């Protein structure tokens, strides 16, 4: 485990070992890929409830906020660029912020850099900055999805393919994952702004209104994109149906043009004894002319009706 002693002159980074004591200083302890011994140390040193520590390693946990006697416990979820969901447990008090997570959150890199420079020295504001970075990362994924949707709309209009439908289903799946991840955060953001607690100063509380607004905005965008994807699927099915109708129309026209000459040829192929045209000198040219005129008449009729262009 590594820790930062928060200081306006530049935070000092140290390793946390047995017997560690904050000594009244403001600290940030970042636990990456926690082992049982790390959780046991935190439980012993800070008195965290075992169920809270268990929640930090439960991949099924969603956003939540709980206030205990000596600390505020929060679970947040992030989504990486590959849409893999990651979980982070956060313990906040006046003196410390402790974060526990499995993977190296990309969002934490800039936060660590700001802490090293001394621009973040209060645990509650550090808590806000981390939550804000995670919420802002949702919009990066939404921008990616928007780009994909724009391309899919163009593909549906110009040349709908089976791959287009597969991408629509994949986009729908990603939007469902985003909504499932973000939806519980609205309640957490609301509580952090509207419900007073002793671990977050009034000055920092104001910032959580901005997070709540961003969360609601993200949810609205997701719902809009879901509607767009649903319309895209309808457009795809309609385009495929129209293309099939055009093919059937063309085949029907070709069949109609072929069947009339076939009928005429069938009539003169019946070999009845009394058929005047059989012994007529111009019978063969007459039959061909009749076939051609019938085909031309049908073509004219189909074009006039708009059935064949």
C-alpha positions in Angstrom: 0.0 0.0 0.0 1.2 3.5 -0.7 0.1 6.7 1.0 0.3 10.4 0.4 0.8 12.8 3.3 -1.3 15.7 1.9 0.5 19.0 2.1 0.1 22.3 0.2 3.9 22.4 -0.3 3.8 19.1 -2.1 2.5 15.8 -0.8 5.0 13.2 0.3 4.5 9.6 -0.9 5.3 6.8 1.6 4.8 3.1 1.9 2.3 1.9 4.5 3.7 -0.8 6.9 2.7 -2.4 10.1 2.6 0.1 12.9 1.8 2.9 10.6 0.1 5.9 12.3 -1.2 9.0 10.5 -0.1 11.1 13.5 -2.8 13.7 13.0 -1.8 14.4 9.4 -4.2 14.4 6.5 -3.4 11.3 4.3 -4.6 9.4 1.3 -3.9 5.7 1.3 -4.4 4.0 -2.1 -4.7 0.2 -2.0 -4.3 -1.4 -5.4 -5.1 -5.1 -5.8 -5.7 -5.6 -2.1 -4.7 -8.8 -0.3 -6.3 -10.3 2.8 -3.5 -8.9 4.9 -4.1 -5.4 3.6 -7.8 -5.6 4.5 -6.9 -7.0 7.9 -4.5 -4.1 8.5 -7.1 -1.5 7.5 -9.7 -3.2 9.7 -7.3 -3.2 12.7 -5.8 0.3 12.2 -9.0 2.2 11.3 -11.8 0.1 12.6 -13.6 -0.4 9.3 -16.5 -2.8 9.4 -15.8 -6.2 7.9 -18.9 -6.0 5.6 -17.6 -2.7 4.2 -14.2 -4.2 3.4 -16.0 -7.2 1.8 -18.0 -4.9 -0.4 -14.7 -3.4 -1.7 -13.9 -6.8 -3.3 -17.4 -7.8 -4.5 -17.6 -7.3 -8.3 -21.3 -7.3 -8.1 -21.5 -4.2 -5.9 -22.9 -1.0 -7.3 -22.7 2.7 -6.4 -23.7 3.2 -2.8 -23.1 5.6 0.2 -23.1 4.7 3.9 -22.3 6.9 6.9 -20.7 5.1 9.8 -19.7 6.7 13.1 -16.1 7.5 12.3 -16.1 7.5 8.5 -18.1 7.8 5.3 -18.1 4.7 3.1 -18.7 4.9 -0.6 -18.7 2.4 -3.5 -18.1 3.8 -7.0 -17.9 2.1 -10.4 -15.9 3.1 -13.4 -15.9 1.9 -17.0 -12.7 1.7 -19.0 -12.3 2.3 -22.7 -13.0 -1.4 -23.3 -16.2 -1.1 -21.3 -14.9 -3.3 -18.5 -16.4 -2.2 -15.2 -14.2 -1.6 -12.2 -15.1 -1.1 -8.6 -13.6 1.2 -6.0 -14.3 1.3 -2.3 -13.7 4.7 -0.5 -13.4 5.5 3.2 -13.5 9.2 4.1 -13.0 11.0 7.4 -11.7 14.4 8.3 -8.1 13.1 8.5 -7.9 10.5 5.7 -9.2 9.1 2.4 -8.6 5.4 1.7 -9.3 4.0 -1.7 -9.4 0.3 -2.5 -9.6 -1.1 -6.0 -8.4 -4.1 -8.1 -7.1 -2.4 -11.2 -5.0 0.7 -11.7 -7.8 3.2 -12.4 -6.8 5.4 -15.3 -8.7 8.2 -13.7 -6.4 8.2 -10.7 -3.2 9.1 -12.7 -4.0 12.8 -13.0 -5.3 12.8 -9.4 -2.1 11.4 -8.1 -0.1 14.0 -10.1 -2.2 16.8 -8.6 -1.7 15.4 -5.1 2.0 15.3 -5.6 2.1 18.9 -6.6 0.1 19.9 -3.5 -2.9 21.3 -5.3 -5.2 18.9 -3.4 -4.7 18.8 0.4 -8.1 18.1 1.9 -9.4 14.5 2.0 -13.0 15.5 1.3 -12.0 17.6 -1.8 -9.8 14.7 -2.9 -12.8 12.5 -2.6 -14.8 14.8 -4.8 -12.0 15.0 -7.4 -11.9 11.2 -7.7 -15.7 10.8 -8.0 -15.8 13.7 -10.5 -13.0 12.1 -12.6 -15.0 8.8 -12.7 -18.2 10.5 -13.7 -16.5 12.5 -16.4 -15.0 9.3 -17.9 -18.5 8.2 -18.7 -18.8 11.0 -21.2 -15.7 9.8 -23.0 -17.5 6.5 -23.6 -20.6 8.3 -24.6 -18.7 10.3 -27.2 -17.3 7.0 -28.6 -20.8 5.6 -28.9 -22.1 8.8 -30.6 -19.4 8.4 -33.2 -20.4 4.8 -33.8 -24.1 5.7 -34.0 -23.4 8.4 -36.6 -21.5 5.9 -38.8 -24.2 3.3 -38.3 -26.9 5.7 -39.4 -25.0 6.5 -42.6 -24.5 2.8 -43.2 -28.2 2.0 -42.7 -29.2 4.7 -45.2 -26.6 3.9 -47.9 -25.9 0.2 -47.7 -27.4 -1.8 -44.8 -25.6 -5.1 -44.2 -25.7 -7.9 -41.7 -22.6 -6.4 -40.0 -24.6 -3.2 -39.4 -27.2 -5.1 -37.4 -24.5 -6.8 -35.4 -23.0 -3.4 -34.5 -26.4 -2.0 -33.6 -26.9 -4.9 -31.1 -23.4 -4.4 -29.7 -24.0 -0.7 -29.3 -27.3 -1.4 -27.5 -25.5 -3.8 -25.2 -22.9 -1.1 -24.3 -25.6 1.4 -23.6 -27.3 -1.0 -21.3 -24.1 -1.6 -19.4 -23.5 2.2 -19.2 -27.0 2.7 -17.8 -26.7 -0.1 -15.4 -23.4 1.3 -14.1 -24.4 5.0 -14.0 -28.1 4.8 -12.8 -27.3 4.0 -9.1 -24.8 6.9 -9.0 -27.6 9.5 -9.2 -28.7 8.6 -5.7 -25.2 8.8 -4.3 -24.6 12.2 -6.0 -27.9 13.5 -4.6 -27.1 12.4 -1.1 -23.6 13.9 -1.2 -25.1 17.3 -2.1 -28.4 17.5 -0.4 -27.8 15.5 2.8 -25.4 17.0 5.3 -22.6 14.9 6.8 -19.7 15.8 9.1 -17.0 14.4 6.7 -17.6 16.9 3.8 -17.2 20.6 4.3 -19.9 23.0 3.1 -17.4 24.4 0.6 -16.8 21.0 -1.0 -20.5 20.0 -0.8 -21.3 22.6 -3.4 -19.2 20.8 -6.0 -21.3 17.6 -5.7 -24.2 19.5 -7.2 -22.2 19.6 -10.4 -21.6 15.9 -10.2 -25.3 15.2 -9.8 -26.0 17.4 -12.8 -23.4 15.5 -14.9 -24.9 12.1 -13.8 -28.4 13.2 -14.8 -27.1 14.5 -18.1 -25.3 11.2 -18.8 -28.5 9.3 -18.1 -30.5 11.5 -20.4 -27.9 11.0 -23.2 -27.9 7.3 -22.7 -31.7 7.2 -23.0 -31.5 9.3 -26.1 -28.9 7.1 -27.7 -31.0 4.0 -26.8 -33.9 5.5 -28.7 -31.7 6.3 -31.6 -30.4 2.7 -31.7 -33.9 1.4 -31.6 -34.9 3.7 -34.5 -31.8 2.5 -36.3 -32.9 -1.1 -35.9 -36.3 -0.2 -37.3 -34.6 1.6 -40.2 -32.4 -1.4 -40.9 -35.3 -3.8 -41.0 -37.3 -1.4 -43.1 -34.4 -1.0 -45.5 -33.9 -4.7 -45.8 -37.6 -5.1 -46.4 -37.6 -2.4 -49.0 -34.6 -4.0 -50.8 -36.4 -7.4 -50.7 -39.5 -5.8 -52.1 -37.5 -4.2 -55.0 -36.0 -7.6 -55.8 -39.5 -9.3 -55.7 -40.9 -6.5 -57.9 -38.1 -7.0 -60.5 -38.6 -10.7 -60.5 -42.3 -10.3 -60.9 -41.8 -7.9 -63.8 -39.3 -10.3 -65.5 -41.7 -13.3 -64.9 -44.6 -11.3 -66.5 -42.5 -10.4 -69.5 -41.4 -13.9 -70.1 -44.7 -15.6 -69.5 -46.6 -13.9 -72.3 -44.2 -15.0 -75.1 -44.1 -18.4 -73.5 -47.9 -18.6 -73.6 -47.9 -17.6 -77.3 -45.2 -20.1 -78.1 -47.3 -22.7 -76.2 -50.4 -22.0 -78.2 -48.6 -22.5 -81.5 -46.9 -25.6 -80.2 -50.1 -27.5 -79.6 -50.1 -28.9 -83.1 -53.9 -28.9 -83.7 -54.9 -29.8 -87.2 -56.9 -26.7 -87.9 -54.7 -23.8 -87.0 -54.6 -21.2 -89.9 -51.3 -19.7 -89.0 -49.4 -23.0 -89.2 -49.6 -23.1 -93.0 -49.4 -19.4 -93.4 -46.3 -18.1 -95.1 -45.9 -15.3 -92.6 -47.0 -17.3 -89.5 -43.5 -17.5 -87.9 -42.7 -13.7 -88.3 -46.3 -13.0 -87.1 -45.8 -15.0 -83.9 -42.5 -13.3 -83.2 -44.0 -9.9 -83.8 -46.9 -10.7 -81.6 -44.5 -11.7 -78.8 -42.5 -8.6 -79.2 -45.5 -6.3 -79.3 -46.9 -8.0 -76.2 -43.6 -7.5 -74.3 -43.3 -3.8 -75.3 -47.0 -3.2 -74.4 -46.3 -4.6 -70.9 -43.1 -2.6 -70.5 -45.0 0.5 -71.3 -47.8 -0.4 -68.9 -45.4 -1.2 -66.0 -43.5 2.1 -66.5 -46.7 4.1 -66.6 -47.7 2.6 -63.3 -44.3 3.2 -61.8 -43.7 -0.5 -61.2 -40.5 -0.7 -63.3 -38.0 2.2 -63.7 
